[in-house]
Structure formats: structure tokens, C-alpha cells
Amino acid sequence: MSLTRRIKLTLTSAAFWAVTMVTLACMAVGALGLITAALVIWLSHFLGMAAAMAIAGGVLSIGALFAAGSARVMLRRMRANQPSLAAEAIGQFSLAMRLCGLIIRQDPAKMLLAAMLAGALAEYFSPRRPPEDS
């Protein structure tokens, strides 16, 4: 995987995490506040105010644990879908080999010229060794 693609996936994951947390916070404050108030009022008629508050707190804690677990599972699945660096390199190498095969089949003279140029470049960039005297 190229560096820019890996950065993009990391930023996408971070953005998803941030949006998820903000959404969860807003929903928790708004909706759960109303549900908690209704639950406390309803339970206070049967159990008393202290027991109603304790039960409402337990229900809210269970809901928060469920939301956090769901976000964790989604983030793990996003990371699991990222290909490894070795797999990406092998894919690039196989693509290059396929292109070379197509070039050879279409015009072998072009490939011979490319091989001569590659050999000349390798000779030019290779370190020079002084001749050994025997």
C-alpha cells in the first residue's frame, strides 16, 4: 500500500472515530436524558426515588457499554480490511511483470532495446573496481 493511501485510511479512521464519538455524545445527552427522566418518574411511583435513580443509572451504564463496544468492533473491522505492505508490494510487482509480458508479446525488439538500456544503466551506476594484477 502506498504511503498516501495508508495516510488516507488512517485519517478516514480517525475522522470516523471522531464523528462517531460526537454523535454518541449528542444522542446520549438528548435522548437518554428524556428516557431517564421518564424512567425515574415511572419507577418512583412504585419503588421510591432512590431505587428509581439507581435503576436508571444502571440502564444508562449498560447502554454506554453497548455503544462503546459497537464502535470498537467497527474500528477493528476497518483496520482488518487494510492490506499489508508486503501484499501491496507483491501486487505492484505482479502488475509490472504482466506489463513486461505484454510488451514482449507485442514487439520483442522494443524489449531487447529496453534490456540493452537497463544493462547500460546498471553498468554505469555499478561501483568501479580496479583490475586485479595476477
TAPESUL-V229713 format. One record per residue. NEAR is the number of other ideal C-beta (glycine too) atoms within 12 Angstrom. Layout:
NEAR, NEAR
//
This chain:
21, 14, 11, 10, 16, 18, 14, 15, 23, 19, 14, 19, 24, 17, 16, 20, 22, 16, 16, 23, 21, 15, 18, 25, 19, 14, 18, 22, 16, 14, 18, 26, 17, 15, 19, 26, 18, 17, 26, 27, 17, 16, 23, 19, 13, 13, 17, 13, 16, 13, 17, 23, 20, 19, 22, 28, 19, 17, 21, 24, 17, 15, 22, 21, 15, 17, 23, 20, 15, 17, 25, 17, 15, 21, 25, 15, 14, 20, 20, 13, 14, 21, 18, 14, 15, 11, 13, 19, 15, 15, 17, 18, 14, 14, 14, 14, 14, 14, 16, 19, 14, 15, 19, 18, 12, 12, 12, 15, 12, 16, 19, 14, 15, 18, 17, 14, 14, 15, 14, 13, 12, 12, 12, 11, 10, 10, 8, 8, 6, 6, 6, 5, 4, 3
//
